[in-house]
Amino acid sequence: MTRRFSISLPDDVAAELDRVDNASAFIADAIRSYRRRERTRQVLADAGYDVSAEGVARMRDRVRSLERRG
């Protein structure tokens, strides 16, 4: 089952959708990715880990630097 939505987006976001073949699939994938990240954060929080925006940025930088080396 699918549903149709009419939404308004900022110009920079709309420009991204202009670059893809299937905007609906792109948006659906983005929402699913967001939900997975939120579930992961919740699992970590339930396990006692404090996930902060700063910590996520720090780890993202660390992973990127490792990718550049390898």
C-alpha positions in Angstrom: 0.0 0.0 0.0 1.2 3.5 -0.8 0.0 7.0 0.1 0.5 10.3 -1.7 1.8 13.3 0.2 2.2 16.9 -0.9 5.0 18.6 1.0 7.0 21.8 0.8 10.8 21.6 1.0 13.6 24.2 1.3 15.3 25.0 -2.0 18.5 23.1 -1.0 16.6 19.9 -0.2 14.4 20.2 -3.3 17.6 20.5 -5.4 18.8 17.2 -4.1 15.5 15.5 -5.2 15.9 17.1 -8.6 19.1 15.0 -9.0 17.5 11.6 -8.4 15.5 9.4 -10.7 12.9 8.4 -8.1 12.2 11.1 -5.4 9.7 8.9 -3.6 12.2 6.0 -3.2 14.9 8.4 -2.1 12.6 10.0 0.6 11.4 6.5 1.7 15.1 5.3 2.0 16.0 8.5 3.9 13.2 8.0 6.4 14.0 4.3 6.9 17.7 5.3 7.5 16.6 7.8 10.1 14.4 5.3 11.9 17.4 2.8 12.0 19.7 5.4 13.4 17.1 6.3 16.1 16.5 2.7 17.0 20.3 2.2 17.3 20.6 5.2 19.5 17.8 3.9 21.7 19.4 0.4 22.0 22.7 2.1 23.0 20.9 4.3 25.5 19.1 1.3 27.0 22.5 -0.4 27.3 23.8 2.6 29.3 25.7 4.4 26.6 25.3 8.2 26.4 25.2 9.0 22.7 25.7 12.7 22.1 25.9 14.7 18.9 29.5 15.6 19.8 30.4 12.0 20.3 28.8 11.0 17.0 30.7 13.7 15.2 33.9 12.7 16.9 33.4 9.0 15.9 32.5 10.0 12.3 35.7 12.0 12.0 37.7 9.0 13.4 36.1 6.6 11.0 36.8 8.9 8.0 40.4 9.3 9.0 40.8 5.5 9.2 39.1 5.2 5.7 41.6 7.6 4.2 44.5 5.6 5.6 43.3 2.2 4.4 
